[in-house]
Structures are given as structure tokens and as C-alpha cells.
Amino acid sequence: MLREERFAILYFLDHPHAIFHGIIASWSTGVRVRVMPVHTTGRWGGRASIPRSTRLFLPWIDSVIAIAEAQRDYLVREEGIPPGKLAVIPNGIPLGGPDASARDHQRKEIRAELGSIPTRGS
């Protein structure tokens, strides 16, 4: 599939097996950009956010995604990840979303657009 679709970027989780197989898959299919998220900050279960097994693969990972600025700062300061290798994509949603009546109104408009699609509870 990677060869047929000619993807430009391969995103894989920060698990050693996913990283290893993701890098091999990218090499063998021509995908040239490899991106990995990190979801922890600090020592999790006594281990670093980016363990030694993952650090071995960092030269072949183009970008490490942090989920907050504070996590990015931690990864640079405490784990020595080069700042140029890090990008921040916030993990979350804005807290100032629509109130309940606005959500109900939006839901009704969307359902009207889509037609009468059965939903749970309706």
C-alpha cells in the first residue's frame, strides 16, 4: 500500500517495534519523511520518555511530535532531543466550545443536511 499510494510521510507510534518496522517500511517503499509522537513527559514507570532503544533510531526519524510546549521543553532540557527535531501539535480541544443549546442546533442542522440517518436514541 505504501508503494501504490506513494505516501510522502510515515507516522508511527513511539513503540520500539513500530519504529523499527516503520523505518524499514519507509526505506523499502520510498517514503522519505518519518514522524513519531511522544506522549509522556518525565519518567514513566522509572523510564525516560524516549528510551535507549528508541534513541538508536532517532537519526532516521525526521520529526518528533510533542503534545505540549512544556513537553517539548522537557524533551530538549532533560532528554537532550535537538530542538530542530521537535514539533508541537497540541493534544486536546479548546475549552471554549459551543454551549449545549448551540450544540443541539448544530446537530439538528447537520442531521437535516445528511437526511434521516438513524442514530442511537432517535
KETORTI-454576 format. One record per residue: residue number from 1; residue in three letters; x, y, z of N, C-alpha, C, O, CB in turn. Coordinates in steps of 0.05 Angstrom, whole numbers, plus 5000, padded with zeros to 4 digits. Glycine has a CB too. Layout:
<pts>
+-----+---------+-------+--------+------+--------+---------+------+-------+--------+------+-------+--------+------+--------+---------+------+
! num ! residuo ! neast ! nnorth !  nup ! caeast ! canorth ! caup ! ceast ! cnorth !  cup ! oeast ! onorth !  oup ! cbeast ! cbnorth ! cbup !
+-----+---------+-------+--------+------+--------+---------+------+-------+--------+------+-------+--------+------+--------+---------+------+
! NUM !     ALA !     X !      Y !    Z !      X !       Y !    Z !     X !      Y !    Z !     X !      Y !    Z !      X !       Y !    Z !
...
+-----+---------+-------+--------+------+--------+---------+------+-------+--------+------+-------+--------+------+--------+---------+------+
</pts>
This chain:
<pts>
+-----+---------+-------+--------+------+--------+---------+------+-------+--------+------+-------+--------+------+--------+---------+------+
! num ! residuo ! neast ! nnorth !  nup ! caeast ! canorth ! caup ! ceast ! cnorth !  cup ! oeast ! onorth !  oup ! cbeast ! cbnorth ! cbup !
+-----+---------+-------+--------+------+--------+---------+------+-------+--------+------+-------+--------+------+--------+---------+------+
!   1 !     MET !  5017 !   4976 ! 5000 !   5000 !    5000 ! 5000 !  5018 !   5025 ! 5000 !  5011 !   5045 ! 4986 !   4981 !    5000 ! 5024 !
!   2 !     LEU !  5039 !   5025 ! 5015 !   5057 !    5048 ! 5016 !  5068 !   5054 ! 4988 !  5071 !   5077 ! 4980 !   5079 !    5045 ! 5036 !
!   3 !     ARG !  5075 !   5033 ! 4974 !   5086 !    5037 ! 4946 !  5064 !   5047 ! 4927 !  5069 !   5066 ! 4912 !   5098 !    5011 ! 4936 !
!   4 !     GLU !  5041 !   5034 ! 4928 !   5019 !    5041 ! 4910 !  5009 !   5070 ! 4914 !  5005 !   5084 ! 4894 !   4996 !    5022 ! 4913 !
!   5 !     GLU !  5006 !   5078 ! 4938 !   4994 !    5104 ! 4944 !  5015 !   5127 ! 4943 !  5008 !   5150 ! 4942 !   4980 !    5104 ! 4971 !
!   6 !     ARG !  5041 !   5120 ! 4944 !   5062 !    5139 ! 4942 !  5060 !   5160 ! 4964 !  5060 !   5184 ! 4958 !   5063 !    5152 ! 4915 !
!   7 !     PHE !  5059 !   5151 ! 4989 !   5057 !    5170 ! 5012 !  5083 !   5185 ! 5015 !  5105 !   5175 ! 5009 !   5051 !    5154 ! 5037 !
!   8 !     ALA !  5081 !   5210 ! 5024 !   5104 !    5227 ! 5029 !  5114 !   5224 ! 5058 !  5138 !   5228 ! 5063 !   5097 !    5256 ! 5023 !
!   9 !     ILE !  5096 !   5218 ! 5076 !   5103 !    5217 ! 5105 !  5093 !   5191 ! 5117 !  5071 !   5182 ! 5111 !   5091 !    5242 ! 5119 !
!  10 !     LEU !  5109 !   5180 ! 5135 !   5100 !    5157 ! 5151 !  5101 !   5165 ! 5180 !  5121 !   5173 ! 5191 !   5119 !    5132 ! 5145 !
!  11 !     TYR !  5078 !   5162 ! 5193 !   5074 !    5168 ! 5221 !  5071 !   5142 ! 5236 !  5054 !   5126 ! 5230 !   5049 !    5187 ! 5226 !
!  12 !     PHE !  5088 !   5138 ! 5256 !   5086 !    5114 ! 5272 !  5089 !   5120 ! 5301 !  5101 !   5141 ! 5309 !   5108 !    5093 ! 5263 !
!  13 !     LEU !  5077 !   5104 ! 5318 !   5077 !    5108 ! 5347 !  5105 !   5104 ! 5359 !  5123 !   5093 ! 5346 !   5058 !    5090 ! 5361 !
!  14 !     ASP !  5109 !   5114 ! 5383 !   5135 !    5113 ! 5396 !  5140 !   5087 ! 5411 !  5149 !   5087 ! 5434 !   5137 !    5136 ! 5415 !
!  15 !     HIS !  5134 !   5065 ! 5398 !   5139 !    5038 ! 5409 !  5163 !   5027 ! 5392 !  5162 !   5029 ! 5368 !   5114 !    5020 ! 5408 !
!  16 !     PRO !  5182 !   5015 ! 5405 !   5206 !    5005 ! 5390 !  5199 !   4988 ! 5366 !  5212 !   4991 ! 5345 !   5223 !    4989 ! 5408 !
!  17 !     HIS !  5180 !   4970 ! 5368 !   5173 !    4953 ! 5345 !  5161 !   4970 ! 5322 !  5167 !   4966 ! 5299 !   5153 !    4931 ! 5353 !
!  18 !     ALA !  5143 !   4989 ! 5329 !   5131 !    5006 ! 5308 !  5153 !   5023 ! 5295 !  5152 !   5027 ! 5271 !   5110 !    5024 ! 5321 !
!  19 !     ILE !  5171 !   5033 ! 5311 !   5193 !    5050 ! 5300 !  5210 !   5033 ! 5281 !  5216 !   5041 ! 5258 !   5210 !    5062 ! 5322 !
!  20 !     PHE !  5219 !   5010 ! 5290 !   5236 !    4993 ! 5273 !  5222 !   4986 ! 5247 !  5234 !   4990 ! 5225 !   5243 !    4967 ! 5289 !
!  21 !     HIS !  5198 !   4976 ! 5249 !   5184 !    4967 ! 5224 !  5176 !   4991 ! 5207 !  5176 !   4989 ! 5183 !   5159 !    4951 ! 5231 !
!  22 !     GLY !  5170 !   5014 ! 5220 !   5164 !    5038 ! 5204 !  5187 !   5048 ! 5188 !  5184 !   5055 ! 5165 !   5154 !    5060 ! 5223 !
!  23 !     ILE !  5211 !   5048 ! 5200 !   5235 !    5057 ! 5186 !  5241 !   5038 ! 5163 !  5247 !   5046 ! 5141 !   5259 !    5059 ! 5205 !
!  24 !     ILE !  5240 !   5012 ! 5168 !   5245 !    4992 ! 5147 !  5225 !   4995 ! 5124 !  5233 !   4995 ! 5101 !   5244 !    4963 ! 5158 !
!  25 !     ALA !  5200 !   4998 ! 5132 !   5179 !    5002 ! 5111 !  5184 !   5027 ! 5095 !  5180 !   5027 ! 5071 !   5151 !    5003 ! 5124 !
!  26 !     SER !  5192 !   5049 ! 5108 !   5197 !    5073 ! 5093 !  5220 !   5071 ! 5074 !  5219 !   5081 ! 5052 !   5202 !    5097 ! 5113 !
!  27 !     TRP !  5241 !   5057 ! 5083 !   5265 !    5053 ! 5065 !  5257 !   5037 ! 5041 !  5266 !   5043 ! 5019 !   5287 !    5039 ! 5081 !
!  28 !     SER !  5241 !   5016 ! 5045 !   5235 !    4998 ! 5023 !  5213 !   5008 ! 5004 !  5209 !   4996 ! 4983 !   5228 !    4971 ! 5034 !
!  29 !     THR !  5199 !   5029 ! 5012 !   5177 !    5039 ! 4995 !  5181 !   5067 ! 4985 !  5164 !   5077 ! 4970 !   5152 !    5037 ! 5011 !
!  30 !     GLY !  5203 !   5080 ! 4993 !   5208 !    5107 ! 4983 !  5195 !   5129 ! 4999 !  5197 !   5152 ! 4991 !   5198 !    5109 ! 4955 !
!  31 !     VAL !  5183 !   5123 ! 5021 !   5173 !    5144 ! 5039 !  5197 !   5157 ! 5052 !  5212 !   5143 ! 5066 !   5152 !    5133 ! 5060 !
!  32 !     ARG !  5200 !   5183 ! 5048 !   5225 !    5196 ! 5057 !  5222 !   5211 ! 5083 !  5243 !   5219 ! 5094 !   5234 !    5214 ! 5036 !
!  33 !     VAL !  5198 !   5216 ! 5093 !   5195 !    5231 ! 5118 !  5182 !   5213 ! 5139 !  5161 !   5201 ! 5134 !   5178 !    5256 ! 5114 !
!  34 !     ARG !  5196 !   5211 ! 5162 !   5186 !    5194 ! 5184 !  5181 !   5212 ! 5208 !  5198 !   5227 ! 5217 !   5207 !    5172 ! 5190 !
!  35 !     VAL !  5157 !   5208 ! 5220 !   5148 !    5225 ! 5242 !  5139 !   5207 ! 5265 !  5125 !   5187 ! 5261 !   5125 !    5244 ! 5234 !
!  36 !     MET !  5147 !   5214 ! 5290 !   5140 !    5198 ! 5313 !  5130 !   5216 ! 5336 !  5143 !   5236 ! 5342 !   5164 !    5181 ! 5323 !
!  37 !     PRO !  5107 !   5210 ! 5347 !   5098 !    5225 ! 5371 !  5109 !   5214 ! 5396 !  5117 !   5191 ! 5398 !   5067 !    5225 ! 5372 !
!  38 !     VAL !  5110 !   5231 ! 5417 !   5118 !    5222 ! 5444 !  5095 !   5232 ! 5462 !  5088 !   5256 ! 5461 !   5146 !    5234 ! 5453 !
!  39 !     HIS !  5084 !   5214 ! 5478 !   5061 !    5221 ! 5494 !  5066 !   5223 ! 5524 !  5048 !   5227 ! 5539 !   5040 !    5201 ! 5490 !
!  40 !     THR !  5091 !   5221 ! 5532 !   5097 !    5223 ! 5561 !  5117 !   5246 ! 5566 !  5131 !   5255 ! 5548 !   5108 !    5197 ! 5571 !
!  41 !     THR !  5117 !   5255 ! 5590 !   5136 !    5275 ! 5600 !  5147 !   5265 ! 5626 !  5132 !   5258 ! 5644 !   5122 !    5303 ! 5603 !
!  42 !     GLY !  5173 !   5265 ! 5628 !   5185 !    5256 ! 5652 !  5188 !   5226 ! 5653 !  5185 !   5212 ! 5633 !   5169 !    5265 ! 5676 !
!  43 !     ARG !  5194 !   5216 ! 5676 !   5199 !    5188 ! 5680 !  5172 !   5174 ! 5683 !  5157 !   5180 ! 5702 !   5217 !    5182 ! 5704 !
!  44 !     TRP !  5166 !   5155 ! 5666 !   5141 !    5140 ! 5667 !  5149 !   5111 ! 5675 !  5162 !   5097 ! 5659 !   5125 !    5140 ! 5639 !
!  45 !     GLY !  5142 !   5103 ! 5698 !   5149 !    5077 ! 5708 !  5179 !   5074 ! 5711 !  5190 !   5052 ! 5708 !   5139 !    5056 ! 5689 !
!  46 !     GLY !  5193 !   5096 ! 5717 !   5222 !    5096 ! 5721 !  5238 !   5097 ! 5695 !  5262 !   5095 ! 5696 !   5229 !    5072 ! 5735 !
!  47 !     ARG !  5224 !   5100 ! 5672 !   5238 !    5101 ! 5646 !  5235 !   5129 ! 5634 !  5217 !   5144 ! 5639 !   5226 !    5080 ! 5627 !
!  48 !     ALA !  5254 !   5136 ! 5617 !   5254 !    5161 ! 5603 !  5231 !   5161 ! 5582 !  5222 !   5140 ! 5574 !   5281 !    5166 ! 5589 !
!  49 !     SER !  5223 !   5185 ! 5575 !   5202 !    5187 ! 5554 !  5212 !   5175 ! 5527 !  5196 !   5163 ! 5513 !   5194 !    5217 ! 5550 !
!  50 !     ILE !  5237 !   5179 ! 5522 !   5249 !    5167 ! 5498 !  5271 !   5148 ! 5507 !  5294 !   5157 ! 5512 !   5261 !    5190 ! 5478 !
!  51 !     PRO !  5264 !   5122 ! 5509 !   5284 !    5103 ! 5519 !  5307 !   5098 ! 5500 !  5306 !   5106 ! 5477 !   5270 !    5076 ! 5524 !
!  52 !     ARG !  5328 !   5085 ! 5510 !   5352 !    5080 ! 5494 !  5346 !   5066 ! 5468 !  5357 !   5072 ! 5447 !   5371 !    5063 ! 5511 !
!  53 !     SER !  5327 !   5046 ! 5469 !   5321 !    5032 ! 5444 !  5309 !   5050 ! 5423 !  5314 !   5046 ! 5399 !   5301 !    5009 ! 5450 !
!  54 !     THR !  5295 !   5071 ! 5431 !   5284 !    5090 ! 5412 !  5305 !   5109 ! 5402 !  5306 !   5117 ! 5379 !   5260 !    5105 ! 5424 !
!  55 !     ARG !  5323 !   5117 ! 5421 !   5344 !    5136 ! 5414 !  5362 !   5125 ! 5391 !  5373 !   5141 ! 5375 !   5361 !    5142 ! 5438 !
!  56 !     LEU !  5365 !   5099 ! 5390 !   5381 !    5087 ! 5369 !  5370 !   5094 ! 5341 !  5386 !   5096 ! 5322 !   5383 !    5057 ! 5372 !
!  57 !     PHE !  5344 !   5099 ! 5339 !   5331 !    5104 ! 5313 !  5328 !   5134 ! 5307 !  5320 !   5141 ! 5285 !   5305 !    5090 ! 5313 !
!  58 !     LEU !  5334 !   5151 ! 5326 !   5330 !    5180 ! 5322 !  5343 !   5191 ! 5297 !  5332 !   5209 ! 5284 !   5340 !    5195 ! 5346 !
!  59 !     PRO !  5366 !   5181 ! 5289 !   5378 !    5192 ! 5264 !  5360 !   5188 ! 5239 !  5363 !   5203 ! 5220 !   5405 !    5180 ! 5259 !
!  60 !     TRP !  5343 !   5168 ! 5240 !   5326 !    5163 ! 5217 !  5297 !   5173 ! 5221 !  5280 !   5168 ! 5204 !   5325 !    5133 ! 5211 !
!  61 !     ILE !  5292 !   5187 ! 5243 !   5266 !    5199 ! 5248 !  5269 !   5229 ! 5242 !  5286 !   5242 ! 5254 !   5256 !    5194 ! 5277 !
!  62 !     ASP !  5252 !   5239 ! 5224 !   5255 !    5267 ! 5216 !  5243 !   5287 ! 5237 !  5254 !   5309 ! 5240 !   5241 !    5271 ! 5190 !
!  63 !     SER !  5222 !   5279 ! 5250 !   5209 !    5297 ! 5269 !  5197 !   5281 ! 5292 !  5184 !   5260 ! 5288 !   5188 !    5314 ! 5255 !
!  64 !     VAL !  5201 !   5291 ! 5316 !   5189 !    5281 ! 5340 !  5167 !   5300 ! 5347 !  5172 !   5324 ! 5350 !   5210 !    5276 ! 5363 !
!  65 !     ILE !  5142 !   5290 ! 5351 !   5120 !    5307 ! 5357 !  5115 !   5307 ! 5387 !  5111 !   5286 ! 5399 !   5094 !    5298 ! 5342 !
!  66 !     ALA !  5115 !   5331 ! 5399 !   5108 !    5334 ! 5427 !  5079 !   5344 ! 5428 !  5070 !   5356 ! 5409 !   5127 !    5354 ! 5442 !
!  67 !     ILE !  5065 !   5338 ! 5449 !   5036 !    5345 ! 5450 !  5031 !   5371 ! 5466 !  5008 !   5379 ! 5470 !   5020 !    5322 ! 5463 !
!  68 !     ALA !  5053 !   5384 ! 5476 !   5050 !    5409 ! 5490 !  5078 !   5423 ! 5490 !  5098 !   5409 ! 5488 !   5040 !    5405 ! 5519 !
!  69 !     GLU !  5078 !   5449 ! 5493 !   5103 !    5464 ! 5494 !  5119 !   5455 ! 5518 !  5144 !   5452 ! 5516 !   5097 !    5494 ! 5496 !
!  70 !     ALA !  5106 !   5450 ! 5541 !   5121 !    5441 ! 5565 !  5134 !   5414 ! 5560 !  5157 !   5409 ! 5570 !   5102 !    5439 ! 5589 !
!  71 !     GLN !  5121 !   5396 ! 5545 !   5134 !    5371 ! 5539 !  5158 !   5375 ! 5520 !  5178 !   5362 ! 5524 !   5113 !    5352 ! 5526 !
!  72 !     ARG !  5155 !   5392 ! 5501 !   5177 !    5398 ! 5483 !  5201 !   5408 ! 5499 !  5223 !   5399 ! 5495 !   5169 !    5419 ! 5461 !
!  73 !     ASP !  5196 !   5427 ! 5517 !   5217 !    5438 ! 5534 !  5231 !   5416 ! 5550 !  5255 !   5416 ! 5552 !   5207 !    5460 ! 5552 !
!  74 !     TYR !  5215 !   5398 ! 5561 !   5225 !    5376 ! 5577 !  5243 !   5358 ! 5559 !  5265 !   5351 ! 5567 !   5202 !    5359 ! 5589 !
!  75 !     LEU !  5234 !   5351 ! 5535 !   5249 !    5334 ! 5518 !  5276 !   5346 ! 5510 !  5295 !   5331 ! 5506 !   5232 !    5327 ! 5492 !
!  76 !     VAL !  5276 !   5372 ! 5506 !   5302 !    5385 ! 5500 !  5319 !   5386 ! 5525 !  5343 !   5378 ! 5524 !   5296 !    5414 ! 5489 !
!  77 !     ARG !  5308 !   5396 ! 5547 !   5324 !    5401 ! 5571 !  5333 !   5375 ! 5584 !  5357 !   5372 ! 5591 !   5308 !    5417 ! 5591 !
!  78 !     GLU !  5315 !   5356 ! 5588 !   5321 !    5332 ! 5604 !  5330 !   5308 ! 5588 !  5345 !   5291 ! 5598 !   5297 !    5325 ! 5620 !
!  79 !     GLU !  5320 !   5306 ! 5563 !   5326 !    5282 ! 5547 !  5345 !   5288 ! 5524 !  5352 !   5269 ! 5509 !   5301 !    5270 ! 5537 !
!  80 !     GLY !  5352 !   5313 ! 5520 !   5372 !    5320 ! 5500 !  5364 !   5318 ! 5472 !  5381 !   5314 ! 5454 !   5396 !    5304 ! 5505 !
!  81 !     ILE !  5338 !   5319 ! 5466 !   5329 !    5318 ! 5438 !  5334 !   5345 ! 5425 !  5328 !   5365 ! 5437 !   5298 !    5310 ! 5437 !
!  82 !     PRO !  5347 !   5345 ! 5402 !   5353 !    5371 ! 5389 !  5327 !   5386 ! 5383 !  5308 !   5375 ! 5372 !   5369 !    5366 ! 5362 !
!  83 !     PRO !  5327 !   5412 ! 5390 !   5303 !    5428 ! 5385 !  5293 !   5428 ! 5356 !  5269 !   5428 ! 5352 !   5308 !    5457 ! 5393 !
!  84 !     GLY !  5311 !   5426 ! 5337 !   5303 !    5426 ! 5309 !  5289 !   5400 ! 5301 !  5277 !   5399 ! 5279 !   5327 !    5430 ! 5292 !
!  85 !     LYS !  5291 !   5380 ! 5317 !   5278 !    5354 ! 5311 !  5250 !   5353 ! 5322 !  5235 !   5335 ! 5316 !   5294 !    5331 ! 5321 !
!  86 !     LEU !  5242 !   5373 ! 5339 !   5217 !    5372 ! 5353 !  5196 !   5391 ! 5340 !  5203 !   5413 ! 5331 !   5220 !    5379 ! 5382 !
!  87 !     ALA !  5171 !   5383 ! 5340 !   5149 !    5400 ! 5333 !  5127 !   5395 ! 5354 !  5126 !   5374 ! 5366 !   5138 !    5393 ! 5303 !
!  88 !     VAL !  5111 !   5416 ! 5358 !   5089 !    5413 ! 5378 !  5062 !   5413 ! 5363 !  5056 !   5431 ! 5348 !   5090 !    5436 ! 5398 !
!  89 !     ILE !  5047 !   5393 ! 5368 !   5019 !    5392 ! 5359 !  5003 !   5387 ! 5384 !  5003 !   5365 ! 5395 !   5014 !    5369 ! 5337 !
!  90 !     PRO !  4989 !   5408 ! 5394 !   4974 !    5405 ! 5420 !  4954 !   5382 ! 5419 !  4940 !   5377 ! 5400 !   4960 !    5431 ! 5426 !
!  91 !     ASN !  4954 !   5367 ! 5441 !   4936 !    5344 ! 5445 !  4913 !   5354 ! 5462 !  4915 !   5355 ! 5486 !   4951 !    5320 ! 5458 !
!  92 !     GLY !  4891 !   5360 ! 5449 !   4868 !    5369 ! 5464 !  4849 !   5385 ! 5447 !  4853 !   5388 ! 5423 !   4876 !    5386 ! 5488 !
!  93 !     ILE !  4829 !   5395 ! 5460 !   4809 !    5411 ! 5446 !  4806 !   5437 ! 5461 !  4811 !   5438 ! 5485 !   4782 !    5396 ! 5444 !
!  94 !     PRO !  4797 !   5458 ! 5447 !   4793 !    5484 ! 5461 !  4771 !   5481 ! 5481 !  4751 !   5468 ! 5476 !   4787 !    5506 ! 5441 !
!  95 !     LEU !  4774 !   5493 ! 5504 !   4754 !    5492 ! 5525 !  4730 !   5510 ! 5520 !  4709 !   5506 ! 5532 !   4766 !    5498 ! 5552 !
!  96 !     GLY !  4733 !   5530 ! 5503 !   4712 !    5549 ! 5498 !  4693 !   5541 ! 5476 !  4686 !   5558 ! 5460 !   4724 !    5576 ! 5492 !
!  97 !     GLY !  4686 !   5515 ! 5474 !   4668 !    5505 ! 5453 !  4640 !   5515 ! 5457 !  4633 !   5530 ! 5476 !   4668 !    5475 ! 5453 !
!  98 !     PRO !  4622 !   5508 ! 5438 !   4594 !    5518 ! 5439 !  4580 !   5507 ! 5464 !  4585 !   5485 ! 5473 !   4580 !    5510 ! 5414 !
!  99 !     ASP !  4560 !   5522 ! 5473 !   4544 !    5513 ! 5496 !  4524 !   5492 ! 5487 !  4523 !   5486 ! 5463 !   4529 !    5537 ! 5509 !
! 100 !     ALA !  4510 !   5480 ! 5505 !   4492 !    5458 ! 5499 !  4471 !   5465 ! 5478 !  4466 !   5449 ! 5460 !   4478 !    5448 ! 5524 !
! 101 !     SER !  4459 !   5488 ! 5480 !   4438 !    5495 ! 5460 !  4450 !   5500 ! 5433 !  4437 !   5492 ! 5413 !   4423 !    5521 ! 5469 !
! 102 !     ALA !  4474 !   5511 ! 5431 !   4487 !    5515 ! 5405 !  4494 !   5487 ! 5393 !  4491 !   5483 ! 5369 !   4513 !    5532 ! 5408 !
! 103 !     ARG !  4504 !   5469 ! 5410 !   4510 !    5442 ! 5400 !  4485 !   5428 ! 5390 !  4486 !   5415 ! 5369 !   4522 !    5425 ! 5422 !
! 104 !     ASP !  4462 !   5430 ! 5404 !   4437 !    5418 ! 5395 !  4429 !   5430 ! 5368 !  4420 !   5415 ! 5350 !   4415 !    5423 ! 5416 !
! 105 !     HIS !  4432 !   5456 ! 5365 !   4425 !    5469 ! 5340 !  4443 !   5459 ! 5317 !  4433 !   5453 ! 5295 !   4427 !    5500 ! 5343 !
! 106 !     GLN !  4469 !   5458 ! 5322 !   4488 !    5447 ! 5302 !  4481 !   5419 ! 5295 !  4482 !   5412 ! 5271 !   4516 !    5449 ! 5312 !
! 107 !     ARG !  4475 !   5402 ! 5315 !   4468 !    5374 ! 5310 !  4444 !   5372 ! 5292 !  4443 !   5356 ! 5273 !   4463 !    5360 ! 5337 !
! 108 !     LYS !  4423 !   5388 ! 5297 !   4399 !    5387 ! 5281 !  4405 !   5396 ! 5252 !  4395 !   5384 ! 5233 !   4377 !    5406 ! 5293 !
! 109 !     GLU !  4421 !   5417 ! 5249 !   4428 !    5426 ! 5222 !  4444 !   5404 ! 5206 !  4438 !   5400 ! 5183 !   4445 !    5452 ! 5223 !
! 110 !     ILE !  4462 !   5392 ! 5219 !   4478 !    5371 ! 5206 !  4460 !   5347 ! 5199 !  4462 !   5336 ! 5177 !   4501 !    5361 ! 5225 !
! 111 !     ARG !  4442 !   5339 ! 5217 !   4424 !    5317 ! 5211 !  4406 !   5324 ! 5188 !  4400 !   5306 ! 5171 !   4407 !    5309 ! 5236 !
! 112 !     ALA !  4397 !   5349 ! 5186 !   4380 !    5357 ! 5164 !  4395 !   5355 ! 5138 !  4384 !   5347 ! 5117 !   4369 !    5386 ! 5169 !
! 113 !     GLU !  4421 !   5363 ! 5138 !   4437 !    5362 ! 5114 !  4441 !   5333 ! 5105 !  4441 !   5328 ! 5081 !   4465 !    5375 ! 5119 !
! 114 !     LEU !  4446 !   5315 ! 5124 !   4451 !    5287 ! 5118 !  4426 !   5271 ! 5111 !  4428 !   5249 ! 5100 !   4466 !    5275 ! 5140 !
! 115 !     GLY !  4404 !   5281 ! 5119 !   4379 !    5266 ! 5115 !  4372 !   5250 ! 5140 !  4383 !   5256 ! 5161 !   4382 !    5247 ! 5091 !
! 116 !     SER !  4354 !   5232 ! 5138 !   4345 !    5218 ! 5161 !  4362 !   5193 ! 5166 !  4353 !   5170 ! 5160 !   4316 !    5211 ! 5159 !
! 117 !     ILE !  4386 !   5197 ! 5176 !   4403 !    5175 ! 5183 !  4397 !   5166 ! 5212 !  4398 !   5183 ! 5230 !   4434 !    5182 ! 5180 !
! 118 !     PRO !  4389 !   5141 ! 5216 !   4382 !    5132 ! 5243 !  4406 !   5135 ! 5262 !  4429 !   5127 ! 5255 !   4372 !    5103 ! 5243 !
! 119 !     THR !  4401 !   5145 ! 5285 !   4422 !    5147 ! 5306 !  4412 !   5134 ! 5332 !  4388 !   5131 ! 5335 !   4431 !    5176 ! 5310 !
! 120 !     ARG !  4430 !   5128 ! 5349 !   4422 !    5117 ! 5375 !  4405 !   5138 ! 5390 !  4412 !   5161 ! 5390 !   4446 !    5109 ! 5392 !
! 121 !     GLY !  4383 !   5129 ! 5401 !   4366 !    5146 ! 5417 !  4348 !   5164 ! 5400 !  4334 !   5181 ! 5411 !   4383 !    5164 ! 5434 !
! 122 !     SER !  4346 !   5159 ! 5374 !   4328 !    5175 ! 5358 !  4309 !   5158 ! 5342 !  4292 !   5168 ! 5327 !   4343 !    5195 ! 5340 !
+-----+---------+-------+--------+------+--------+---------+------+-------+--------+------+-------+--------+------+--------+---------+------+
</pts>
